């Protein structure tokens, strides 16, 4: 996954593949490893998908692990910071943040899909 700091100027249009990788690794993967006993994920060595099908499989797998972990949290777990990982906010805030990130980046993916489908008039408008 390409990443530079500071970012290039002008910034390129971020691809669907990059956004999926960001969700899989940064939004979900790190936290599954930190908070739910999953394998630690490193963005530099992660085996990024080579195809859309593989990326969707990775997304389903990582989201399944995240969802299962969140469902196991007790009220006390949610009210307190996690005992592992670098995040020191109550877990309820982390869950909210991750879900907000999934909505945000998922919406960006949907927008890009619509734009790609409609480029050059390839898809007509549906009424």
Buried (B, 14 or more C-beta within 10 A) or exposed (E): BEEEEEEEEEEEEBEBBBBBBBBBBBBBBBBBBBBBEBEEBEBEEBEBBEEEEEBEEBBEBBBEBBEEBBEEBEEEBBEEEBEEBEBEEBBBEBBEBBEEBBEEBBEBBEEBEEEEEEEEEEEEEEE
